[in-house]
Amino acid sequence: MRHTPSFALTEVAEITRLIRENPWATLVSHTDAGELVASHYPVILDETTGGTDEIVLVSHVGRPDERLHELGRHELLLIIRGPHGYISPGWYDANPAVPTWNFVTAHLTGTPELLSDDENLRVLDRLVDHFEDLLPEPRRLNGTVANSEYAARIVQGTVGFRLRVTRFTAKNKMSQNRPLETVERIIGELDGDGPYASPTLAAEMRRTHGVTGA
């Protein structure tokens, strides 16, 4: 990722917020055969492990992705992407300008630790509960006897892992190089009904700039 100090995101708390709000991750491995392998899975924070200055994630891959990634044998790059979208120069002012793309993303690196079947099942439970808890009638992976038997079959088709992040690079590009009046116009367009409207990106820009509003 291109290093731009004014857009750099360096605080662990902001990275964990980004993960919590955007749990769909891209996993990238460079295998011993020299191949690049990419997969996509949900991740959640393991906040029972490590300290406040450490980022630890848990998830799983479906077999045979663990073999394709050679999971646990070398470093894994895990990419989290937050709100993003096109920014038209017509939203700036009358001066000549080029369009851009606002975004927030993090590249997290570490060597995965493979989990036992028992711990993998607990992680699968947590993953399901994490997303189902928001629903009025949550469906649980494990609970009744029938579901427990089903979960035991599911765990045989997956490999759980824990990733302790050893380093990360993150960027939060939200028009910080523009004056406040331009930022407010951009937010207004993103909150509108045009072809590039994006309320989630508008909310992220408000957070970055400390702008209040709807």
Sequence and secondary structure as in RCSB ss.txt:
>XXXX:A:sequence
MRHTPSFALTEVAEITRLIRENPWATLVSHTDAGELVASHYPVILDETTGGTDEIVLVSHVGRPDERLHELGRHE
LLLIIRGPHGYISPGWYDANPAVPTWNFVTAHLTGTPELLSDDENLRVLDRLVDHFEDLLPEPRRLNGTVANSEY
AARIVQGTVGFRLRVTRFTAKNKMSQNRPLETVERIIGELDGDGPYASPTLAAEMRRTHGVTGA
>XXXX:A:secstr
    GGGB   HHHHHHHHHH  EEEEEEE TTS EEEEEEE EE TTSS TT  EEEEEEETTHHHHTTTTSS 
EEEEEEEEEEEE GGGT SS    EEEEEEEEEEE  EE  HHHHHHHHHHHHHHHHTTSSS   SSSSHHHHHH
HHHHHHTEEEEEEE  EEEEEEESSTTS HHHHHHHHHHHTSSSTT  HHHHHHHHHHHT    
